[in-house]
């Protein structure tokens, strides 16, 4: 492990402070701070084999991957990161467009000594993973992207007035972009706001899991950091609209049956040449937590050529 990485003290948000982890999790994984030169990121790292970077969505942390990490660690060195602004990672005032966030993750992998790696991204992590793969194709062997219908700016923007089921799931995109007011309305009501978001996105998570996520975002700095990705959307959209080259590496599109389903693959085929699509049956937005066995099956098959190639070249 590179010297840029240091062990994280115990506390909320870290491996040692996270509740209800799979049996033996802490025997394989540990929390680390990694200084990228621009920000210090928190990552949970373990396993053996070629590098696999997991990028969570909103309003989650690395913890979203906990059910799939032990099995993946049997074949890969798994790095589950907290994005800039989220969890135990630094929360600077700016730098939340997806190009910068993708560059954060390249710097993270540099610091950890991984020249080439695979990426799995969910929700906001989908958009970050897309930007990372588009801007650094020489670093990314293959990428799996889950549960939004395309990175912002790669598909037409939804209209302002939507049917209620879609409006209920997408209204936060505009609300979260407003400066200052969301914090004033959410502070002290985090359980209501984030609880709604977890419930409305197709399927629910256990109450204790939602409570844990809410606890990690219930202070002013963390709340601001959780909204910052949305406040950088104008920059992110302009970046994506300017990207003209399609992704050439293999792409796995993952949709939840009760959420975006086949629309994930449809959106990615506009920006990638080699897209495989899979729909996770019986699940909503939170696929890795609601149906980890199905997600593992999809990822294992998709990542097998990457693992085999890495072993041959080792």
C-alpha positions in Angstrom: 0.0 0.0 0.0 1.3 3.4 -1.0 2.5 5.7 1.8 -0.1 8.3 0.8 -2.6 6.0 2.6 -3.1 6.1 6.3 -5.3 4.0 8.6 -8.6 5.8 9.6 -9.3 6.1 13.3 -12.5 4.5 14.6 -15.7 6.5 14.2 -19.0 6.9 12.4 -18.7 6.4 8.7 -15.6 4.2 8.9 -15.5 0.4 8.8 -15.2 0.2 12.6 -18.2 2.5 13.1 -20.5 1.0 10.5 -23.4 -1.2 11.7 -24.5 -4.7 10.6 -21.6 -5.5 8.3 -21.5 -9.0 6.7 -19.7 -11.6 8.9 -16.0 -11.3 8.6 -16.1 -8.0 6.8 -13.5 -6.3 9.1 -11.1 -9.2 8.6 -10.9 -8.3 4.9 -11.5 -4.5 4.8 -10.2 -1.5 6.5 -10.8 2.2 6.3 -8.1 4.5 5.0 -7.6 8.2 4.3 -5.8 8.7 1.0 -4.2 12.1 0.2 -4.7 12.7 -3.5 -2.8 16.0 -3.4 -6.0 18.0 -3.8 -8.4 16.4 -1.4 -8.2 13.6 1.2 -10.6 10.8 0.4 -11.9 8.1 2.6 -11.8 4.6 1.1 -12.6 1.1 2.3 -10.1 -1.3 0.9 -9.6 -5.0 0.9 -9.1 -8.2 -1.1 -6.6 -9.4 -3.6 -6.3 -9.2 -7.4 -6.7 -6.5 -10.0 -8.2 -3.2 -8.8 -11.9 -2.6 -8.7 -13.2 0.9 -7.8 -16.7 1.2 -6.4 -18.4 4.6 -6.6 -21.6 5.1 -4.6 -24.6 7.3 -5.3 -26.7 9.9 -3.4 -27.4 10.1 -0.5 -25.2 7.1 0.3 -21.5 6.4 1.1 -19.1 3.5 0.5 -21.5 1.5 2.8 -23.9 1.0 -0.1 -21.6 -1.7 -1.5 -21.1 -3.7 1.8 -23.2 -6.7 0.7 -21.2 -7.3 -2.6 -17.7 -6.3 -1.3 -16.7 -9.6 0.4 -17.5 -11.8 -2.7 -15.8 -9.3 -5.0 -12.7 -9.2 -2.7 -12.1 -12.9 -3.5 -11.0 -11.9 -7.0 -10.2 -8.2 -6.8 -8.6 -5.5 -4.7 -11.8 -3.7 -3.9 -11.7 0.1 -3.3 -15.0 1.6 -2.1 -14.6 5.3 -1.9 -16.5 8.2 -0.4 -16.9 10.9 -3.0 -15.6 14.4 -2.4 -18.1 16.0 -0.1 -19.6 12.8 1.2 -19.0 10.6 4.3 -15.5 11.0 5.7 -13.9 12.5 2.6 -13.0 16.2 2.5 -15.7 18.6 1.7 -14.2 21.7 0.0 -16.3 24.5 -1.3 -16.0 23.6 -4.9 -14.9 20.9 -7.3 -18.1 18.9 -7.7 -18.5 18.7 -11.4 -18.0 15.1 -12.6 -14.7 15.8 -14.5 -13.2 17.0 -11.2 -14.7 14.1 -9.2 -13.4 11.7 -11.8 -10.0 13.2 -11.6 -10.2 12.8 -7.8 -10.6 9.1 -8.3 -7.8 8.8 -10.8 -5.6 10.5 -8.2 -6.8 8.1 -5.6 -5.8 5.1 -7.7 -2.5 6.7 -8.5 -1.8 7.1 -4.8 -2.7 3.5 -4.2 -0.5 2.3 -7.0 -3.1 1.1 -9.5 -2.4 2.1 -13.1 -5.4 0.3 -14.6 -8.6 -0.7 -13.0 -12.3 -1.4 -13.5 -15.1 0.9 -12.2 -18.6 0.3 -10.9 -20.7 3.4 -10.4 -24.3 3.9 -9.1 -26.5 7.0 -9.4 -24.2 10.0 -9.0 -21.4 7.4 -9.1 -22.8 6.5 -12.6 -22.2 10.0 -13.8 -18.8 10.2 -12.2 -17.8 6.8 -13.6 -18.9 7.9 -17.0 -16.7 11.0 -16.9 -13.8 9.1 -15.5 -14.0 6.5 -18.3 -14.5 9.2 -21.0 -11.6 11.4 -19.8 -9.2 8.6 -18.9 -9.9 5.6 -21.2 -6.3 4.4 -20.9 -6.9 3.8 -17.2 -10.3 2.1 -17.2 -10.5 -1.5 -18.5 -14.2 -1.7 -18.2 -17.0 0.1 -16.5 -20.4 -0.9 -15.0 -22.9 1.9 -14.5 -26.2 1.5 -12.6 -29.5 3.2 -12.2 -29.8 6.5 -13.8 -31.1 6.9 -17.4 -27.8 8.4 -18.7 -25.3 10.9 -17.4 -26.6 14.5 -17.4 -26.1 16.1 -20.8 -25.8 12.8 -22.7 -29.6 12.4 -22.9 -32.4 15.0 -23.3 -33.3 16.8 -20.0 -36.7 15.9 -18.6 -39.4 18.6 -18.9 -40.3 20.7 -15.9 -43.8 19.3 -15.7 -43.8 15.5 -15.4 -46.4 13.0 -14.4 -46.6 12.6 -10.6 -44.7 9.3 -10.4 -41.7 10.7 -12.3 -42.0 14.1 -10.6 -41.9 12.5 -7.2 -38.6 10.7 -8.1 -36.9 13.6 -9.9 -38.0 16.7 -8.1 -34.8 16.7 -6.0 -32.7 17.4 -9.1 -33.9 20.9 -9.2 -34.5 21.4 -5.5 -30.9 20.3 -4.5 -29.4 22.8 -7.0 -30.8 25.9 -5.2 -28.2 27.7 -3.1 -28.7 27.9 0.7 -32.4 27.4 0.9 -32.4 23.5 0.9 -30.1 23.5 3.9 -32.5 25.8 5.8 -35.4 23.6 5.0 -33.7 20.2 5.6 -31.7 21.0 8.8 -33.5 19.4 11.7 -35.7 17.5 9.3 -33.1 15.2 7.7 -35.0 12.0 8.5 -38.1 13.3 6.7 -36.3 14.6 3.6 -33.8 11.7 3.1 -36.3 9.1 4.3 -38.6 10.2 1.5 -35.9 10.0 -1.1 -35.0 6.5 0.0 -38.6 5.4 -0.1 -39.7 7.0 -3.4 -37.0 5.6 -5.6 -38.5 2.1 -6.1 -38.3 -0.2 -3.1 -37.3 0.5 0.4 -34.3 -0.2 2.6 -34.5 -1.3 6.2 -35.2 1.6 8.6 -32.0 1.1 10.5 -30.0 1.5 7.3 -31.8 4.7 6.3 -31.2 6.0 9.9 -27.5 5.3 9.5 -27.3 7.2 6.2 -29.3 10.1 7.7 -26.9 10.2 10.7 -24.0 10.7 8.4 -25.5 13.7 6.7 -27.1 15.4 9.7 -24.5 18.2 10.2 -24.1 21.4 8.2 -20.9 20.5 6.4 -22.0 17.0 5.4 -25.4 18.3 4.3 -23.8 21.0 2.1 -21.4 18.4 0.7 -24.3 16.0 -0.2 -26.0 18.7 -2.3 -22.8 20.0 -4.0 -22.9 17.5 -6.8 -26.3 18.9 -7.9 -25.1 22.5 -7.7 -22.4 21.7 -10.2 -24.8 20.2 -12.8 -24.5 23.1 -15.2 -20.8 22.5 -15.5 -21.2 18.7 -15.7 -23.8 19.0 -18.4 -21.6 21.3 -20.5 -18.7 18.8 -20.1 -20.8 15.9 -21.2 -22.2 17.8 -24.2 -18.6 18.6 -25.3 -17.5 14.9 -25.2 -17.7 13.6 -28.8 -15.9 10.3 -28.5 -17.9 7.2 -27.4 -16.6 5.0 -24.7 -14.7 2.2 -26.4 -14.2 -0.1 -23.4 -16.9 -2.7 -22.5 -19.8 -1.2 -20.5 -22.4 -3.0 -18.3 -25.7 -1.1 -17.9 -27.6 -2.1 -14.7 -31.2 -1.1 -14.2 -33.6 -2.0 -11.4 -36.9 -3.5 -12.7 -39.0 -1.2 -10.5 -36.9 1.8 -11.4 -35.1 2.7 -14.6 -34.9 -0.9 -16.0 -33.9 -1.0 -19.7 -33.6 2.7 -20.0 -30.1 2.6 -18.5 -28.8 0.5 -21.4 -30.7 2.6 -23.9 -29.1 5.7 -22.7 -25.6 4.3 -22.6 -25.8 3.0 -26.1 -25.8 6.6 -27.3 -22.4 7.2 -25.7 -20.6 3.8 -25.8 -19.8 1.2 -28.5 -19.9 -2.0 -26.5 -22.9 -2.1 -24.0 -24.3 -5.1 -22.2 -27.6 -4.5 -20.4 -29.0 -6.3 -17.4 -32.2 -5.6 -15.4 -32.2 -6.6 -11.7 -35.5 -8.2 -11.1 -37.8 -7.2 -8.3 -35.7 -4.2 -7.3 -35.9 -0.4 -7.3 -33.1 2.1 -7.3 -30.9 0.6 -4.6 -29.8 -2.5 -6.5 -26.6 -3.4 -4.6 -28.5 -3.3 -1.3 -31.8 -4.8 -2.4 -30.5 -7.6 -4.6 -26.8 -8.2 -4.0 -26.8 -11.7 -5.3 -28.2 -10.6 -8.7 -25.8 -7.7 -8.9 -22.9 -10.0 -8.0 -23.9 -12.4 -10.7 -24.0 -9.6 -13.3 -20.7 -8.1 -12.2 -18.9 -11.4 -11.9 -19.6 -12.3 -15.5 -18.8 -8.9 -16.8 -15.6 -8.5 -14.9 -14.2 -12.0 -15.6 -12.3 -11.0 -18.8 -10.7 -8.1 -16.9 -9.6 -10.5 -14.1 -8.3 -13.1 -16.6 -6.4 -10.5 -18.6 -4.8 -9.0 -15.5 -3.7 -12.5 -14.2 -2.1 -13.3 -17.6 -0.2 -10.0 -17.7 0.9 -10.3 -14.0 
